[in-house]
Amino acid sequence: MKSVLALLALTTAAPALAQAVQPPVVTVPAQPGQEQGLSVDVTDESAQDLTILIPAMPTNQAVNTPAGNTEALGRQIADVVAADLRNSGLFKPLGPSGVRAVPMGEVRAPDFGYWRGASAQALVQGFVQAGAGGRLTVGCYLYDVALGTELTRQGFEVGPSDWRRAAHKCADAIYTRLTGEGPYFDSRVIYVSETGPKNRRIKRLAIMDQDGANHRFLTNGQSIVLTPRFSPDERRIAYMSYQNDKPSLYVYDLAAGTQRLLVTNVSLAFAPRFSPDGRYILFTMSTAGNADIYRIAAAGGTPQRLTSGPGIDTGGSYSPDGSKIVFESDRSGTQQLYVMNADGSNQQRISFGGGRYATPAWSPRGDLIAFTRMGGGFRIGVMSPSGSGEKLLTESWGDEGPSWSPNGRVLMFSRGSQGSSGKSDIWAIDLTGSTTRRIATQLDGSDPSWGPLRP
């Protein structure tokens, strides 16, 4: 599905006079007082969550659309905005339930005296309007209640099926303005959906929004699929499949709904991952009993071998600039993390803690590498690319396979249950380790890959 999201330039007149601006998306100019007011430190674990009131978004006229009545949509969009901000662990959103309804005339002229009496620090107001062909216009405003100033405004025109995207974009604008961090709510996740007994698991590719909504399956479960990974443009997925009992590397085209065979019929192949420019795919292939990391053009061709030492080398992940690769290897006797240049040269070990290390993933910010540490259980941790500053974020028994949010502030991972059931769920945790949440999936879920911010 192609995005139909376009930014609107919200005029200084009434919200109903918003005018569409064609992509590329352009930031709305700062308003007076925007340089002042509220902010949130994402690294301060002891900070109190900032209280934000979010009333239902009014409409100038209740109109039935393919997405529902605009009056109902105003409440639903406010609900999604509140949920996104709550899930970040940085905010205490109140509303829309239990919060006074806002008339259309107050959207750009808040009653700050009333909201101060409600002990609000920040206020989010907006509106929903129906347009031609069922398209929706959604406005989003953030206010500092104490100062009585507007902090940011954004507007979006969306097709009826993309109303949740407008809500995520609104939440992203609020999050970015208050934290100074990049957005991440308007993004998707692919993962392996699992069902059935442990010895006969059915594993299918599935895709969903980062909050678990808009879920759909991409494969039918007739063949086992493993380790799906998004391309940088979110249009393709690289994954392993055991179709006809042959481990093979496939590329799935999301728009076309088709898959293309890239590498087939090797003794073992797994853990594919795109390069930052999308031109290449790293993967592990075993030949003559030795597993090494290879690189192949995403369009196809002959794989190029990057490692050649004894033991098992796997789990390659590029640095954001594409100059280096982090991977795991048992060449020292136990699984450890190594960093090498993109051409395979200058391989250096970076992990030296207790236990074994696996599934490394380089942060999109470039400052950290996430990993799974094994020893007395499986735990998610992070370290610098040099190996310093190691920090374990989770304490559960079976956490593994971290994947980064687009802004590099949150990790998604699989959490397995103890016992013989083989069940697993998908969870998320922020870099402070203080905010965790389970991501709702239709069935069991494992091996998530968090995609880039959607355009």
C-alpha positions as CSV (number, residue, x, y, z in Angstrom):
1,M,0.0,0.0,0.0
2,K,1.4,3.3,-1.0
3,S,1.5,6.2,1.5
4,V,-1.0,9.0,0.8
5,L,0.2,11.1,3.7
6,A,1.0,14.7,2.8
7,L,1.8,17.6,5.2
8,L,-0.5,20.5,5.3
9,A,0.5,24.1,5.9
10,L,-1.9,25.1,8.6
11,T,-2.8,28.8,8.1
12,T,-3.4,31.4,10.8
13,A,-7.1,31.3,9.9
14,A,-9.5,28.8,11.2
15,P,-8.4,25.1,11.1
16,A,-11.0,24.4,8.4
17,L,-8.9,26.6,6.0
18,A,-5.9,24.2,6.0
19,Q,-4.3,23.9,2.5
20,A,-2.5,20.9,1.1
21,V,1.2,21.0,0.3
22,Q,2.6,18.3,-1.9
23,P,5.5,16.0,-0.7
24,P,8.3,16.2,0.2
25,V,7.2,16.8,3.7
26,V,8.2,20.2,5.0
27,T,8.3,21.2,8.7
28,V,5.8,23.8,9.7
29,P,7.6,27.1,10.6
30,A,8.1,27.7,14.3
31,Q,5.5,29.7,16.2
32,P,6.2,32.6,18.6
33,G,7.4,31.1,21.9
34,Q,8.3,27.8,20.4
35,E,11.9,28.2,21.6
36,Q,10.7,28.3,25.2
37,G,8.7,26.0,27.5
38,L,8.5,22.3,28.1
39,S,11.1,19.6,27.4
40,V,11.8,16.0,28.5
41,D,15.2,14.4,29.2
42,V,14.9,10.8,27.7
43,T,18.0,9.7,29.6
44,D,16.7,10.7,33.1
45,E,15.2,7.5,34.7
46,S,14.1,9.4,37.8
47,A,12.2,12.2,36.0
48,Q,8.5,12.4,36.6
49,D,6.4,11.8,33.5
50,L,5.1,15.0,31.9
51,T,1.3,15.3,32.1
52,I,-0.4,16.0,28.8
53,L,-4.1,16.4,28.4
54,I,-5.6,15.1,25.1
55,P,-9.2,15.9,24.5
56,A,-11.1,14.3,21.6
57,M,-10.5,16.1,18.4
58,P,-13.6,17.9,17.2
59,T,-15.0,18.1,13.6
60,N,-16.6,21.0,11.9
61,Q,-19.4,18.6,10.7
62,A,-20.0,15.0,11.6
63,V,-19.7,13.1,8.3
64,N,-19.7,9.4,7.5
65,T,-16.5,8.3,5.7
66,P,-15.1,4.9,4.7
67,A,-13.1,5.1,8.0
68,G,-16.1,6.0,10.1
69,N,-17.9,9.1,11.3
70,T,-15.5,12.1,11.7
71,E,-16.8,12.7,15.2
72,A,-15.9,9.2,16.3
73,L,-12.6,9.4,14.4
74,G,-11.7,12.5,16.5
75,R,-11.9,10.4,19.6
76,Q,-10.1,7.4,18.1
77,I,-7.2,9.6,16.8
78,A,-6.8,11.2,20.3
79,D,-6.8,7.7,21.8
80,V,-3.9,6.6,19.5
81,V,-1.9,9.7,20.2
82,A,-2.3,9.2,23.9
83,A,-1.3,5.5,23.6
84,D,1.8,6.3,21.6
85,L,2.9,8.9,24.2
86,R,2.1,6.6,27.1
87,N,4.1,3.7,25.6
88,S,7.2,5.9,25.3
89,G,7.4,5.9,29.1
90,L,8.0,9.7,29.2
91,F,4.5,11.1,29.4
92,K,1.4,10.8,31.4
93,P,-1.4,11.4,28.8
94,L,-4.9,12.0,30.2
95,G,-7.8,11.7,27.9
96,P,-9.8,11.7,25.7
97,S,-12.1,9.8,28.2
98,G,-12.8,12.0,31.2
99,V,-11.4,15.2,29.6
100,R,-13.7,18.0,28.6
101,A,-14.7,18.1,25.0
102,V,-13.2,21.0,23.0
103,P,-15.3,22.9,20.5
104,M,-13.9,23.6,17.1
105,G,-13.3,27.3,17.9
106,E,-11.0,26.4,20.8
107,V,-8.6,24.3,18.8
108,R,-6.3,27.2,18.0
109,A,-7.5,29.4,21.0
110,P,-7.2,27.2,24.1
111,D,-8.8,28.1,27.3
112,F,-5.5,28.1,29.2
113,G,-7.2,29.3,32.4
114,Y,-9.3,26.1,32.5
115,W,-6.5,23.8,31.6
116,R,-4.2,25.3,34.3
117,G,-6.9,24.5,36.8
118,A,-6.8,20.9,35.5
119,S,-3.1,20.7,36.5
120,A,-2.0,20.1,32.9
121,Q,1.6,20.8,31.8
122,A,0.9,20.3,28.1
123,L,-2.1,20.2,26.0
124,V,-2.7,18.5,22.6
125,Q,-5.7,19.7,20.6
126,G,-6.6,19.0,17.0
127,F,-9.5,18.5,14.5
128,V,-10.8,16.1,11.9
129,Q,-12.5,17.1,8.6
130,A,-13.9,15.1,5.8
131,G,-12.9,15.9,2.2
132,A,-13.6,14.7,-1.3
133,G,-13.5,10.9,-1.8
134,G,-13.5,10.2,1.9
135,R,-10.1,11.8,2.5
136,L,-9.4,13.2,5.9
137,T,-7.7,16.3,7.1
138,V,-6.2,16.0,10.6
139,G,-4.8,19.0,12.5
140,C,-2.5,18.6,15.5
141,Y,-1.4,21.4,18.0
142,L,0.8,21.2,21.1
143,Y,0.6,23.9,23.7
144,D,2.6,24.8,26.8
145,V,-0.2,25.4,29.4
146,A,1.8,27.3,31.9
147,L,3.2,29.8,29.4
148,G,0.1,29.8,27.3
149,T,2.1,29.3,24.1
150,E,1.9,27.1,21.0
151,L,4.9,24.8,20.8
152,T,4.3,23.0,17.4
153,R,1.6,22.4,14.9
154,Q,1.2,19.9,12.1
155,G,-1.5,18.9,9.7
156,F,-2.0,15.8,7.5
157,E,-4.3,14.8,4.6
158,V,-4.8,11.1,4.5
159,G,-6.9,8.4,2.8
160,P,-9.5,6.8,5.0
161,S,-7.4,3.7,5.6
162,D,-4.5,5.8,6.9
163,W,-6.2,7.6,9.7
164,R,-4.0,5.8,12.3
165,R,-0.9,7.1,10.4
166,A,-2.1,10.7,11.0
167,A,-2.4,9.9,14.7
168,H,1.1,8.4,14.8
169,K,2.5,11.4,12.9
170,C,0.8,13.7,15.4
171,A,2.3,11.8,18.3
172,D,5.7,11.9,16.6
173,A,5.5,15.7,16.3
174,I,4.8,16.0,20.0
175,Y,7.5,13.5,21.0
176,T,10.1,15.2,18.9
177,R,9.2,18.7,20.1
178,L,9.4,17.8,23.7
179,T,12.4,15.5,23.7
180,G,14.5,16.7,20.8
181,E,14.8,13.1,19.6
182,G,13.8,11.7,16.3
183,P,10.3,10.3,15.7
184,Y,9.4,6.6,15.6
185,F,5.7,6.0,16.1
186,D,4.8,6.0,12.4
187,S,6.7,2.8,11.6
188,R,6.0,-0.9,11.0
189,V,7.4,-4.2,12.2
190,I,7.8,-7.5,10.5
191,Y,8.1,-10.6,12.5
192,V,7.7,-14.4,12.5
193,S,4.2,-15.4,13.6
194,E,4.1,-18.8,15.3
195,T,1.5,-21.3,16.3
196,G,1.3,-25.0,17.1
197,P,3.3,-27.3,19.4
198,K,7.0,-26.8,19.9
199,N,8.1,-29.7,17.6
200,R,5.7,-28.7,14.8
201,R,5.6,-24.9,14.8
202,I,4.0,-23.1,11.9
203,K,6.0,-20.0,11.2
204,R,4.7,-17.2,8.9
205,L,5.9,-13.8,8.0
206,A,3.6,-11.1,9.4
207,I,3.6,-7.3,9.4
208,M,2.0,-4.7,11.7
209,D,2.3,-1.2,12.9
210,Q,4.7,-0.6,15.8
211,D,1.8,-0.7,18.2
212,G,0.4,-4.0,16.9
213,A,-2.4,-2.5,14.8
214,N,-3.1,-3.2,11.1
215,H,-1.8,-6.7,11.3
216,R,-1.6,-9.0,8.3
217,F,0.2,-12.2,7.2
218,L,2.5,-12.2,4.2
219,T,3.1,-16.0,3.9
220,N,0.8,-18.9,4.3
221,G,2.8,-21.0,6.7
222,Q,3.4,-23.9,4.4
223,S,7.1,-23.3,4.7
224,I,9.1,-22.3,7.8
225,V,10.4,-18.7,7.6
226,L,13.1,-17.2,9.7
227,T,15.0,-13.9,10.4
228,P,13.0,-11.4,8.3
229,R,14.7,-8.0,7.9
230,F,13.4,-4.7,6.4
231,S,15.2,-2.9,3.6
232,P,16.2,0.7,4.3
233,D,13.3,2.0,2.1
234,E,10.8,-0.5,3.8
235,R,9.8,-1.8,0.4
236,R,11.5,-5.2,0.6
237,I,12.0,-7.9,3.2
238,A,15.0,-10.3,3.2
239,Y,14.3,-13.6,5.0
240,M,15.1,-17.3,5.1
241,S,12.7,-20.0,4.0
242,Y,12.8,-23.7,4.1
243,Q,10.6,-24.2,1.1
244,N,10.9,-27.8,-0.2
245,D,13.2,-28.4,2.8
246,K,15.9,-26.3,1.2
247,P,17.3,-23.4,3.2
248,S,17.1,-20.4,0.8
249,L,17.3,-16.6,0.9
250,Y,14.3,-14.7,-0.5
251,V,13.4,-11.1,-1.0
252,Y,9.8,-10.2,-0.6
253,D,8.3,-7.1,-2.4
254,L,5.7,-5.6,-0.2
255,A,4.0,-3.5,-2.9
256,A,3.7,-6.4,-5.3
257,G,3.2,-9.1,-2.7
258,T,5.7,-11.4,-4.5
259,Q,8.9,-13.1,-3.4
260,R,12.1,-13.6,-5.3
261,L,14.7,-16.4,-4.8
262,L,18.2,-15.0,-4.2
263,V,20.3,-17.8,-2.8
264,T,19.3,-21.5,-2.7
265,N,20.2,-25.0,-1.9
266,V,23.1,-24.5,0.4
267,S,23.9,-26.6,3.5
268,L,22.9,-23.7,5.7
269,A,22.0,-20.1,5.1
270,F,20.5,-17.6,7.5
271,A,20.5,-14.1,9.2
272,P,20.1,-11.8,6.1
273,R,20.4,-8.1,6.6
274,F,20.4,-5.2,4.1
275,S,23.2,-2.6,3.7
276,P,22.3,1.0,4.6
277,D,22.0,1.9,0.9
278,G,19.9,-1.2,0.1
279,R,22.3,-2.5,-2.6
280,Y,23.6,-5.5,-0.7
281,I,22.4,-8.2,1.7
282,L,24.6,-9.8,4.3
283,F,23.9,-13.4,5.1
284,T,25.6,-16.5,6.6
285,M,26.3,-19.6,4.5
286,S,27.9,-22.8,5.5
287,T,30.2,-24.6,3.0
288,A,32.4,-27.6,3.8
289,G,31.3,-27.4,7.4
290,N,32.4,-23.9,8.0
291,A,29.9,-21.0,8.4
292,D,31.0,-17.6,7.1
293,I,29.5,-14.2,6.3
294,Y,28.8,-13.4,2.7
295,R,27.6,-10.4,0.8
296,I,25.4,-10.5,-2.3
297,A,23.8,-7.8,-4.4
298,A,20.2,-7.4,-3.6
299,A,19.4,-7.7,-7.3
300,G,21.2,-11.1,-7.4
301,G,24.6,-12.3,-8.4
302,T,27.5,-14.2,-7.0
303,P,28.0,-14.1,-3.2
304,Q,31.2,-12.5,-2.0
305,R,32.8,-14.1,1.1
306,L,33.8,-11.7,3.8
307,T,35.0,-14.0,6.6
308,S,37.1,-17.1,6.3
309,G,38.4,-18.1,9.7
310,P,37.6,-21.3,11.5
311,G,34.4,-21.6,13.4
312,I,30.9,-20.1,12.9
313,D,30.7,-16.5,11.8
314,T,27.1,-15.1,11.5
315,G,24.7,-12.3,12.5
316,G,26.2,-9.5,10.4
317,S,24.9,-5.9,10.8
318,Y,26.1,-2.8,9.1
319,S,27.0,0.5,10.8
320,P,24.7,3.3,9.6
321,D,27.4,4.7,7.2
322,G,28.0,1.3,5.8
323,S,31.7,1.3,6.6
324,K,31.8,-1.4,9.2
325,I,30.0,-4.7,10.1
326,V,29.4,-6.2,13.6
327,F,29.0,-10.0,13.7
328,E,29.2,-12.9,16.1
329,S,31.8,-15.6,16.0
330,D,32.9,-18.6,18.1
331,R,36.5,-18.5,16.9
332,S,37.7,-17.8,20.4
333,G,35.9,-20.8,21.8
334,T,32.7,-19.1,22.7
335,Q,30.3,-16.8,20.9
336,Q,31.6,-13.2,21.0
337,L,31.1,-10.0,19.1
338,Y,33.5,-8.7,16.5
339,V,33.7,-5.6,14.3
340,M,35.3,-5.5,10.8
341,N,35.5,-3.2,7.8
342,A,32.7,-3.7,5.2
343,D,35.2,-5.5,3.0
344,G,36.0,-8.1,5.7
345,S,39.3,-6.6,6.8
346,N,40.5,-5.6,10.3
347,Q,38.4,-8.0,12.3
348,Q,38.5,-7.2,16.0
349,R,36.8,-8.7,19.0
350,I,34.7,-6.2,21.1
351,S,32.9,-8.3,23.7
352,F,34.7,-9.5,26.8
353,G,32.0,-9.9,29.5
354,G,30.8,-13.1,31.0
355,G,28.7,-15.5,28.9
356,R,28.2,-15.6,25.2
357,Y,27.0,-12.9,22.8
358,A,24.8,-13.1,19.8
359,T,22.4,-11.3,17.4
360,P,24.2,-8.0,17.2
361,A,22.4,-5.0,15.7
362,W,24.0,-1.6,15.1
363,S,21.9,1.4,16.2
364,P,20.7,3.7,13.4
365,R,22.4,6.5,15.4
366,G,25.7,4.7,15.2
367,D,26.5,5.1,18.9
368,L,25.5,1.6,20.2
369,I,25.3,-2.0,19.3
370,A,22.5,-4.1,20.8
371,F,23.0,-7.8,21.4
372,T,21.7,-10.9,23.2
373,R,23.9,-12.1,26.1
374,M,23.6,-15.8,27.1
375,G,24.5,-17.3,30.4
376,G,22.0,-18.1,33.1
377,G,19.3,-17.1,30.6
378,F,19.1,-14.8,27.6
379,R,19.2,-11.0,28.1
380,I,19.2,-7.9,25.9
381,G,22.0,-5.4,26.3
382,V,23.9,-2.6,24.5
383,M,27.5,-1.5,24.2
384,S,29.5,1.0,22.3
385,P,31.0,-0.1,18.9
386,S,34.4,-0.3,20.7
387,G,32.9,-2.7,23.3
388,S,32.9,-0.2,26.2
389,G,29.9,0.8,28.4
390,E,28.2,-2.6,28.3
391,K,24.7,-2.4,29.9
392,L,22.1,-5.1,30.2
393,L,18.6,-3.9,29.9
394,T,16.4,-6.9,30.6
395,E,16.2,-9.4,33.4
396,S,13.8,-12.0,31.9
397,W,14.7,-15.7,31.2
398,G,14.5,-15.8,27.4
399,D,15.0,-12.4,25.7
400,E,16.8,-12.3,22.4
401,G,17.0,-10.8,18.9
402,P,17.0,-7.0,19.5
403,S,15.9,-4.7,16.7
404,W,16.2,-0.9,16.8
405,S,13.4,1.8,16.5
406,P,14.0,4.3,13.7
407,N,15.3,6.9,16.2
408,G,17.6,4.5,18.1
409,R,15.9,5.0,21.5
410,V,13.9,1.8,21.8
411,L,14.5,-1.9,21.2
412,M,12.1,-4.6,20.2
413,F,12.9,-8.2,20.9
414,S,11.5,-11.7,21.4
415,R,10.7,-13.0,24.9
416,G,10.4,-16.8,25.2
417,S,8.6,-18.6,28.0
418,Q,10.1,-21.2,30.2
419,G,9.0,-24.8,29.9
420,S,8.1,-27.0,26.9
421,S,5.5,-24.9,25.2
422,G,8.0,-23.0,23.0
423,K,5.8,-19.9,23.1
424,S,7.3,-16.4,22.6
425,D,6.0,-12.8,22.6
426,I,7.3,-9.6,21.2
427,W,8.4,-6.9,23.7
428,A,9.9,-3.4,23.6
429,I,12.2,-1.6,26.0
430,D,13.8,1.9,26.1
431,L,17.5,2.5,26.5
432,T,17.1,3.4,30.2
433,G,15.7,-0.1,30.8
434,S,12.8,1.4,32.8
435,T,10.0,1.2,30.3
436,T,9.0,-2.2,28.9
437,R,5.8,-3.2,27.1
438,R,4.4,-6.2,25.4
439,I,3.4,-5.7,21.7
440,A,0.1,-7.3,21.0
441,T,0.2,-10.0,18.2
442,Q,-2.6,-12.2,16.9
443,L,-0.5,-15.4,17.6
444,D,2.9,-16.0,19.2
445,G,5.6,-13.8,17.8
446,S,9.4,-13.9,17.4
447,D,12.3,-12.3,15.6
448,P,10.9,-8.8,15.1
449,S,12.5,-6.3,12.7
450,W,11.6,-2.7,13.2
451,G,11.3,-0.8,10.0
452,P,12.3,2.8,9.2
453,L,10.1,5.8,9.6
454,R,7.5,5.8,7.0
455,P,7.5,8.6,4.4
